[in-house]
Amino acid sequence: MKNKKRKIEVLVLSDVHLGTYGCHARELLRYLKSINPKIVVLNGDIVDIWQFSKRYWPKSHMKVVKHLMGWISKGKKTYYVTGNHDEMLRRFTGLKVGSFSIVNKLVLDLKDDTKAWIFHGDVFDITMQHSKWLTKLGAIGYDMLILLNRFVNFISGKVFRRGKISLSKKIKNSVKSAVKFINNFEQTSADIGISNNYQYVVCGHIHQPEIREISNDDGSIIYLNSGDWVENLSALEYNDGQWTIYRYEESFADKVLNKLEEETDPTSNELFASLLNEFQMMKQ
């Protein structure tokens, strides 16, 4: 008997970074299979085109793409909001294929006549705008840090029997400029949202899941960030007029499933053929 999927009115995912070592694609796929969203917002950096390499594209990453394409082919309303790591897609802004759209920003009408302004957030990143090469170098360094973090956690768990730690979070929280950037990012997003009379502003980019009210002299707004699937394994869910942060928690059963999936994975060619079929169905 199949498990009943949770219904979600709006799902917001960002910063998945498919194609990088840090992406938790297996965990994301398990989450996607457990839910049935009405509207899907992919809020930037879903595929990491900056770091994409033919040498590293695991089957689990292809499965995530295939699952999303399956939703689209079935008519599930899906918006792809472009980010900085997938900025190549910005040349296709305005493209609509069936239930799928590529946009730079999005305003969703929600219940009780409320509006959510959704965008990735890299527009507020000065380094991104003026020193793109430095940002790309930082992305590579970040990916290497995530790999090192996994090794450290393996040793911590196997040898010292301690819990997991996040090196990148510790670095972010200890560097004043990083904390200041995050605070400025959130406040700037909120200020613009308030000036446009939106009730919610929804971002990604900074990998910091958050829901909180932010005020200024002109009013207040609910600021939301969906986090990421590299460190936090988080998403935003909207139901019955309420936003919540979903956080993936690995269980013993998940570990067993991971092992079984590794043994029964289809080949890359089989996955590609299946994905091509989904795309053809989407165009019909």
C-alpha positions in Angstrom: 0.0 0.0 0.0 1.4 3.3 -1.0 1.9 6.1 1.5 -0.5 9.0 1.1 1.3 12.1 -0.1 1.0 15.4 1.8 -0.9 18.0 -0.1 0.8 21.4 -0.3 -0.7 24.5 -1.9 2.7 26.2 -2.7 6.2 24.6 -2.5 9.3 26.8 -2.8 12.7 25.2 -3.4 15.9 27.0 -3.9 19.7 26.5 -4.0 19.6 22.7 -4.7 22.8 23.0 -6.7 22.4 19.9 -8.8 25.8 19.0 -10.3 27.9 19.8 -7.3 29.3 17.5 -4.6 27.4 19.2 -1.9 23.9 18.6 -3.2 21.8 16.1 -1.2 19.8 14.8 -4.2 18.8 11.5 -2.7 17.2 13.2 0.3 15.5 15.8 -1.9 14.0 13.1 -4.1 12.7 11.3 -1.1 11.0 14.5 0.1 9.6 15.3 -3.4 8.1 11.8 -3.5 6.3 12.3 -0.2 4.4 15.5 -1.2 1.8 16.6 -3.7 2.1 20.4 -4.3 -0.4 22.4 -6.3 2.1 25.1 -7.3 5.9 24.6 -7.4 8.4 27.5 -7.3 12.0 26.7 -8.1 13.6 29.8 -6.8 17.0 29.8 -8.4 20.2 27.8 -8.4 18.5 24.5 -8.9 21.1 23.3 -11.4 24.5 24.7 -10.8 25.5 25.6 -14.3 28.6 27.5 -13.0 30.2 24.3 -11.8 28.5 21.8 -14.1 30.8 19.1 -15.4 30.2 16.0 -17.4 32.5 14.2 -15.1 30.1 14.7 -12.1 26.4 14.2 -12.8 25.2 11.3 -10.5 22.1 9.3 -11.2 20.4 10.7 -8.1 20.7 14.2 -9.6 19.1 13.1 -12.9 16.3 11.5 -10.9 15.5 14.8 -9.2 15.2 16.4 -12.7 13.1 13.6 -14.0 10.7 13.8 -11.0 10.3 17.6 -11.5 9.7 17.0 -15.3 7.1 14.4 -14.4 5.2 17.0 -12.3 5.3 19.4 -15.2 4.2 16.8 -17.8 1.2 16.1 -15.6 0.2 19.8 -15.7 1.5 20.9 -12.2 2.0 24.7 -12.3 5.8 25.2 -12.1 7.8 28.4 -12.1 11.6 28.4 -12.5 12.9 31.7 -11.1 16.4 32.2 -12.3 19.3 32.6 -9.9 23.0 33.4 -10.3 24.3 29.8 -10.6 21.8 29.2 -13.4 21.8 32.7 -14.8 22.3 31.2 -18.3 18.5 30.5 -18.2 17.8 34.3 -18.0 18.0 34.5 -21.8 14.9 32.3 -21.8 12.9 34.5 -19.4 9.3 34.6 -20.5 9.4 31.1 -22.0 6.2 29.0 -21.3 5.9 25.3 -22.2 2.7 23.8 -20.9 2.5 24.4 -17.2 6.2 25.4 -17.0 7.4 29.1 -17.0 10.9 30.7 -16.7 10.8 34.1 -14.9 13.2 36.4 -13.1 10.7 37.3 -10.4 7.2 36.3 -9.5 4.2 37.7 -7.6 1.8 35.0 -6.4 -1.8 35.8 -5.3 -2.5 33.8 -2.1 -5.4 33.5 0.2 -7.1 36.5 1.9 -5.9 38.8 -1.0 -2.3 38.5 0.1 0.6 38.7 -2.3 4.0 37.0 -2.2 6.9 38.6 -4.1 9.3 35.8 -5.0 12.9 36.3 -6.4 16.2 34.6 -5.9 18.1 37.5 -4.3 21.4 37.7 -6.1 20.5 41.1 -7.4 21.4 42.4 -3.9 24.9 40.8 -3.9 27.4 43.5 -4.8 30.2 41.0 -5.3 28.0 39.1 -7.7 27.4 42.2 -9.7 30.9 43.6 -9.9 33.3 40.7 -9.3 31.7 37.7 -10.8 35.0 35.8 -11.1 35.5 36.1 -7.3 32.0 34.8 -6.7 32.6 31.8 -8.9 35.9 31.1 -7.1 34.1 31.3 -3.8 31.5 28.8 -5.1 34.2 26.3 -5.9 35.8 26.9 -2.5 32.4 26.4 -0.8 31.8 23.1 -2.6 35.3 21.9 -1.4 34.4 23.0 2.1 31.2 20.9 2.0 33.3 17.9 0.9 35.7 18.5 3.8 32.7 18.9 6.1 31.4 15.5 5.1 34.7 13.9 5.8 34.9 15.6 9.2 31.4 14.4 10.1 32.3 10.9 9.1 35.3 10.8 11.4 33.3 12.6 14.1 30.5 10.0 13.9 32.6 6.8 13.5 35.6 7.6 15.7 34.4 10.1 18.3 30.7 9.2 18.3 29.7 12.9 18.2 27.0 14.6 16.3 27.3 16.4 12.9 28.8 19.9 12.7 28.6 22.5 9.9 31.9 24.2 9.1 30.4 26.7 6.7 27.7 27.7 9.3 30.4 28.2 11.9 32.4 30.3 9.5 29.4 32.4 8.5 28.4 33.0 12.1 31.9 34.0 13.2 32.7 36.4 10.4 31.1 39.8 11.1 31.0 40.8 7.4 29.0 37.6 6.6 26.5 38.3 9.4 26.2 41.9 8.3 25.6 40.9 4.7 22.8 38.5 5.7 21.1 41.1 7.8 21.4 43.8 5.1 20.0 41.3 2.5 17.0 40.5 4.6 16.3 44.2 5.5 16.7 45.3 1.8 14.3 42.6 0.6 11.8 43.6 3.2 12.1 47.3 2.5 11.3 46.9 -1.2 8.5 44.4 -0.4 6.9 46.9 2.0 7.2 49.8 -0.5 5.2 47.6 -3.0 2.5 46.7 -0.5 3.3 43.0 -0.6 2.5 40.9 2.5 5.4 38.4 1.9 8.8 38.5 0.3 10.4 35.1 -0.5 14.0 34.7 -1.3 16.8 32.1 -1.6 20.5 32.8 -2.4 22.0 33.1 1.1 21.2 29.5 2.2 19.6 30.7 5.5 16.1 29.3 6.0 14.0 31.9 7.8 10.5 33.2 8.5 10.2 36.4 10.4 8.4 39.7 10.4 10.5 42.7 9.4 9.4 46.3 9.9 10.5 49.8 8.9 8.9 53.3 9.2 6.4 52.5 6.4 5.1 49.2 7.7 5.9 45.5 8.0 6.2 42.3 6.0 6.9 38.6 6.5 10.3 37.8 5.1 10.9 34.2 4.1 13.9 32.2 2.8 13.7 28.6 1.7 17.3 27.8 2.6 19.0 25.1 0.5 19.7 21.4 -0.1 23.4 21.6 0.6 23.6 22.3 4.3 20.1 22.9 5.7 18.0 20.5 3.5 15.0 22.8 3.7 12.1 24.2 1.8 9.1 26.5 2.2 5.5 25.1 2.3 2.3 27.2 2.2 -1.0 25.8 3.3 -4.2 27.3 4.6 -2.8 30.8 4.8 0.3 29.8 6.7 4.0 29.4 5.7 6.2 26.8 7.3 9.9 25.7 6.9 10.3 22.1 6.1 13.6 20.5 7.3 14.6 17.1 6.2 15.7 14.8 9.0 17.4 11.5 8.1 16.2 8.4 9.8 17.5 4.9 10.0 15.0 3.8 7.4 16.4 6.5 5.0 19.9 5.1 5.4 18.6 1.6 4.5 16.7 3.1 1.5 19.9 4.8 0.4 21.7 1.5 0.3 18.9 -0.2 -1.6 18.7 2.6 -4.1 22.4 2.3 -4.8 22.0 -1.3 -5.7 18.9 -0.8 -7.9 19.8 2.4 -9.7 19.0 2.5 -13.4 21.7 3.4 -15.9 22.3 7.0 -17.0 21.1 6.1 -20.5 17.8 4.7 -19.1 17.3 7.8 -17.1 18.0 10.1 -20.0 15.6 8.2 -22.3 12.9 8.4 -19.6 13.6 12.2 -19.2 13.3 12.7 -22.9 10.0 11.0 -22.9 8.7 13.3 -20.1 9.8 16.4 -22.1 7.9 15.1 -25.2 4.8 14.6 -23.1 5.2 18.2 -21.7 5.2 19.7 -25.1 1.9 18.0 -26.1 
